[in-house]
Amino acid sequence: MFYNSQEAKTQEYEALLTLFDTVRSHIEDVQGSSEKISELLDPCALDLTKT
């Protein structure tokens, strides 16, 4: 019984690691997208200040 309990805890731990890794990856993707959007909008902001 103890082995099964330990195995279940290991599976939960691995599932949490996978979840955290997925969340971290999504956060990095959003940060990258945000930076790209900022780069795309920078020239527009400069054009607006010239007018």
Secondary structure, DSSP 4 states (H G I P E B T S, - for coil): -HHHHHHHHHHHHHHHHHHHHHHHHHHHHHHHHHHHHHHHHHHHHHHHHH-
